[in-house]
Amino acid sequence: MRLPRLAGPNRIYHGYLVAFVAFLSTGLSVGMTQYAFGEFATPLRDEFGWTNAQLYRSLTLSLVSGLVAPLAGRLIDRIGIRPVMFGSLLLIATGFALRPLISELWHWYLFSAIVYAGFPGATIMPAGKLVGLWFPVTRGRVMGAVTAGNNFGGLTMAPLAAVLIAFISWQGAYITFAITMAVLAVVAWLIVREDIESVDAEMRRVGRFDGNVTARAAARAGITMRAAMRTPQFWLITLALVCATFTYQGVLTQLRQHFEESGLAPAVATAGLSVIAGMGIGSKLAFGRASESITARYSMAISVGLQAIGVSLMIVPGNAAVMWLGIIVFGLGFGGLGALIVLVVQEAFGLREFGSIIGAIQVAQIASQAGGPELAGRTRDATGSFDLAFMVVIALFLMGIAALLLARPLKWEQTEEPRPQPSPAKLSS
């Protein structure tokens, strides 16, 4: 359904409002679910007596995101971003609202699965396609700004969770999260617009329309999912993204506990996580801009390399200065990854069936979503630290870099599915 255009010749470019909603949607989803996870770990273990392995196993249910992603991506390509985004944000709100009701471990797993079911349609899928439509020329830098919402979520949601848990309860913290996401769902429904005619008309109004760079041209650029899956680049990029995304569930969600176990005070450990989030804002902006000049593929290779160096430094024993250096280096690389995942896929395959293609890739990311926390939880319980798990993730990072470097750019006209040609009789008539 086409939304009415807002009146007034001096109003702000509507694309900025759409980008801001995408910023909040990705940032709050990631901040509440991943960055704030460590703040809930201790009260949950204390109240229910769960082990680290049991608690972190809930993170493996992020595999639900991978299972839902192809459906969400297909729906985005077919019925539009707005209804999918609205429903996904409500799913996340529902999962948070139900968590205070848990009394058994399986309740925790079930409600975590509901949260993760909303992730694909609330994070990089809608953000990627909306930015590609509204900002076809500057999509790298705008995607960097939009996905900086992840770091905004990290800077704000972990401290907010800590304060709410301390002064109210962990249950009250989750209720606050649920209300926030439900309100955001309504805002997204009111603000997000994606029909091509309206976007191009808005571009004309503010002077962004030049006849060649249009929302219509951006939406039609690229290849189909079927054509993409017949190329080696699709599989190399998929492998690279699987390896790179081990950082989310195999490193990020364990860092606060790792910092404490390495000798940092609880408040300092929380500050370390906030530093990573803060460094990531500049990183996303820088890598988003770099993707427009050195390509998203090479930018991601640099991003993942910095993360490998940062994690290596953070597991050096007994040296706080080296750990803080690792925090900074990791933050610089980690921050850019959120933007580059989208940009690498768009650069390789275009926007034509972006939702379907990135949805298919996210199925493969079940390996990192499920494997990362399982690896971390089991090695922590067996060895008393996360060091071994982090070393495995470093090796995966190096494998991902190699896959990126092998994934040479596609020429879309050579991989496009053949279109029906008119018969000779029709040509001569």
N, C-alpha and C positions, 0 to 999 in steps of 0.2 A: 504494500500500500504506500503510495506517495504521500509524504507529509507536506503540509502547506509551507511555503517559504515565509520566513519571518519578514516583517515589513521594516522599511527604513533603509535609506541608502548608505548610512554611516555605520551600520552594525558591523560587528567583528566577523571576519571570515568564519563561516560555520565549521569549516574543517578543524579549526583550533578547538572548538567545543567538543567535537567528536573525538579528537585526539586526547583531550583531557579526560573524557569518560573512559577511553581505552587505557590511559595512564592509571586511573584509579582502579579499574577493573583488574588489570594485571597486578598492580602493586599491592592492593589489599588482599587479593587472593593468595599471592605468594607470601606476603609478609605474615599474614595470620596463620597460614598452614605450615610454612617451612621455617622462616626466621624465628617465629614465636614458639616453635615446637619444643625447644629446649627449656623454655620457661615453665612449661606444664609437666615436664618429665619428672622432676623431683616430687611435686605434690601428688601426682598420679601413682608413682611408686610407693610413696609413704602411705597413701590411703588404701591402695588395693594390694600391695605386696608383690607387684609384678616385677619380673627380672628385666634387665636391659634388653635381652633378646625378645621377650614378649612385647615390651613396649615398642621397640623399634620395628618389630614385625608389622605393625600397623602401617608403617611407611611403604611396605611392599605393596600395599593395596593401592598405591598410586598406579599400579598396573591396570586398574580399572580405567584410568585416563586413557591408556593405550587402547583398551578395548572399545571405549566409547568414541575415541577420536575419529575413526573412519566415518561413523554415522554423523557425528557433529560436523565434520568437514563437508560431507555430502549435502547435509541440510543447509549449510551456509552457502554452498554453490547453487542450491536449488530454490530454497525458500527465502534466503536472506540472512543477514548477520543479526539484525535486531531481535527477532523472536528467539533465535538460538542463544544469544547473549543474555536476554531477559530470563529465560528458563534456566540457564546454567548458573547464573548468580543466585537465583532462588534455591537451586539444589544445594549450593554451598551454604547458604543461610540456614537451610533446613538441617544439614549435617551438624553445623555448630549448635543450633538450638536444641538438638536432641542429645548432645554429649553430656549435659548435666544430669541426664536420666540414667546414665550407665550404672550398673551394679555388677555386671559380669564382663569378662574379657571379650567375649564375642560381641557384646554391645558396642564396645570401643571399636572393634574392627568393622562392624556394620556401619556405624555412623561415619567412620573415616572413609569407607568406600563411597558413601553418599557425597561427601565433600569432593573426593577425587573425580567422581562422575561429572561434576560441574566444571572441572578445570579446563578441558579442551575448548569449550565454548565460551569461556570467560577470560582467557589469557591470550596466547600468541596467535590463535586462529583469527579471531575477530580483529585484533590489533593489526596483524599483518595485512589483511585484506582492506581494512579501512584506511590505513596509511597509504597503501598502494593506490587506492582510488582517489583519495583527497590530495595526496602530495606525490604525484608521479615523478616529478623532477628531483625533489629533495627527500625522497623516501628514506635514504640512509640516515641522514641527520635527524629527521623527524622520528624514525623508528628508534633511534638512540634515545631521543627525549622521552618517547612514550614508554619504552621499556625501562627507563630510569625509574619508573613507578615501582618496579621490583625493589630497588634500593631504598626508595622512599618508604615502602612497606617495611623493609628491614630496619630502617632507622627509627620508625615510629611504632610498629606493631609489637616488637619484642619488648621495648621499654614499657609500652602501654599494658601489655599482658603482665609484666612483672609488677607494675603498680596495682592493677586490678586484683591480681592474686593476693598481694600483700594486704590490701586494704578491704577487699570484699571476700573473694574466694575464687578458686579456679572455675567453679560453675558460673559465677557472675561474669567472669572474663569472657567465657564462651557465649553467654547470652548477649553481651555487648557486641561481640563480633557478629552474631547472627542478625541483630537489628541493623547494624551498619551495612551488611551485604544486601539485606532486603530493601533498604532505602536506595542503595546504589542500583539495584535492578530496576526500580521505578524510574530513576534518573536516566538510565540507559535507554529505556523504552521511549522516553520523551525526547531525547537529544539525538540518538543515532539515526542518521539518514544515509542511504546508500544507492538510491535509484540513480542511474546514469544521467538522465536528463537534468535532474535537480543539481547534481554535483557539477556538471558542465556549465549550467546556468550560473551557479554560484562562482565558478572560476571566471566566467565572463564578467560578472559584476565587479570582481576585485582585480581584474587584469591578469589573471593567471592562465587564461585560455589563449593559445596561439595557433590553433588549428591542427597542429601535429601532436602536441602534448595535451591529451585530454583524458578524462576518466574513461570514455568509451574505448579509446585506443589502449589504455592500460589494462582494462578489464579483458580485452580480447587477445592481448599479447601472451605468447607462450604455447605450450603443448598440453595435450590431454594426459591424464594419469596413465592411460593404457600405453601411450607412446613413451612416456617417461620411464615406465617400468621395463621397457625393452632396451634401455641404455645402461651401459656399465656405470655411468655417472650417478644414476639413481642409487645403485647399490653401494657405491663408494661413499656417497654423501650420507646415506643411511647409516653405514658403519661408523663414519666419523661422528655423526650426531649421537649415536648410541654411546660411543666411548666418551664423548665430551660431557654428556648429561649424567654420567656417573658422579659428577661433581655435586649435583643437587641433593640426591638421596644418599650418596656414599661419603660425602665430605661435609657439606654445609650444615646438615641437621645434627652432626656429631661434634661440630667445632666447639660449642660452648662447654660441653662436658669435657672435651679434650683439653681445653684451656685450663679448666679447674684442676683436672688431674695432672696437668703439667706444672702446677704450682701457682697459678693466678688466682687471686681472690675472686669470689663470685661476682662482685660489682665490676671488677676489671675484666673478667671473662665476658660479661655482657657488653662492656665497652669495646672489647676486641671484635665482637660480632657487629657492633654498630660501625666500627671503623671500616670493616669490609663493605658494609652497605653504603657508607658514605663515599668510599673510594670508587665504588661501582657507578655512581652517578656520572662523574667525569669520564670514567672508562667507556660507558655506553655512548656518551656524546662523541668522544674521540674516535671510537671504533666505528660508529655509525657514519661519521664524516669520512673516515679512511676507506670505508667500503665503496664510496663513490669514486675513489681515485685508484686504490691498489686492488680493488675487488673485495667482495665479502669473503671469498674463499681464503685468500691470503690473510685477511684480517682475522679470521677465525683461527687459522693456524698459529698466529702470534698470540691470540687470546689464550688458547689452550696451552701453549708453551709457557706462558707466564704463570698459569695455574699450576702446572707441573713443578716449576721452580718454587713457587710459594708453598705448596704442600710439603715439598722436600725440606724446606727451611723450618717449617712448623713442627716437624717431628725430630729435629735435632735436640737431644736431651740436655737439660740443665743449663740452658742459655736463654734467658728472657729476651735479650736484645735481638738474637737471631730469630726468635719466634715472632717478635714484633715486625722485623723486616719481612718475614714470610707472610704475615698478615697483610702488609701493604702490597707486596708483589702479587699475592693471590687475589686481593681485592681489585687490583688494576686489570688483571686478566679475566676474572670471574664476572666482573660487571658487564663487559662487552658481550658476553656469550648470549644473553637473553635477546639482544637485538640481532645478533649475527645468525642465530638459528633461522629466523624468519628470512633475513636478507640473503643467506646462502641458497635457500630453497627458491626464493623469487628470482634471484640472479640466474639460477640454473634452469628453471622450468617456467618462469613467468607467472602471471596472475590468473591466466585463463581458467585453470582448475586448481588453484592454489590450495583451497580448503581440502579437496580430495587427496591431493598429493601429500600435503603435510600430515593429513590424517593417517594415510598409509604408513608414512615414516614413523609416526608416533606409536604405531602398533609394535614396531621393532624396539622402540624405547622401553617396552615392558621389561627388557633385559636389564636396563639400568634402574628403572623404577623399583623393580622387585629385588634385583641382585644387590644393589647398593646397600640398603638398610640391613638385608640379611647378612651380607658379608661383614658389615660394621658391627652388628649386634653379636654375632657368633664369635668373631675374633676378640671383641672386647671382653666377653664372658670367659673366653678360653685363655687369653693372654694378659688381661688386666689393662689393656690399652687399645687405642685405635691405630697404632703405628703400622701394623701389618696390613690392615685394610687400606690405609692411605698409600702404602707402597704399591699395592695391586692397582689402585686407581691411577697412580702415576704412570705405570706401564700401559694402562689403557689410554691415557692421554696421548702418549707417544704413538700408539697405534692409530689413534684418530687423526693426528697430524699427518702421518704417512698417507692415510686414505684421502685426506683433503688435497694433498699435493698431487696425487694421482688422478683426481677427478677433473679432467680438463674441460674447459667450457664447451657447451653444446651449441651447434648451429641449428636453431629451431626449424628453419625451413627444410633441413635435411631429415629431421626427426618427426616432423608433423605428420599425423596420419593422413594418407592421401584422401583428397576430396573428390566427389563424383565429378567427372568431366562431361560436358555436353557431347552428344553423338555427332558424327560428321554430317548427318542429314540435317540436324538442327543448325549446325554452323553454316551450311550452304544455303539454308532457306532464307 
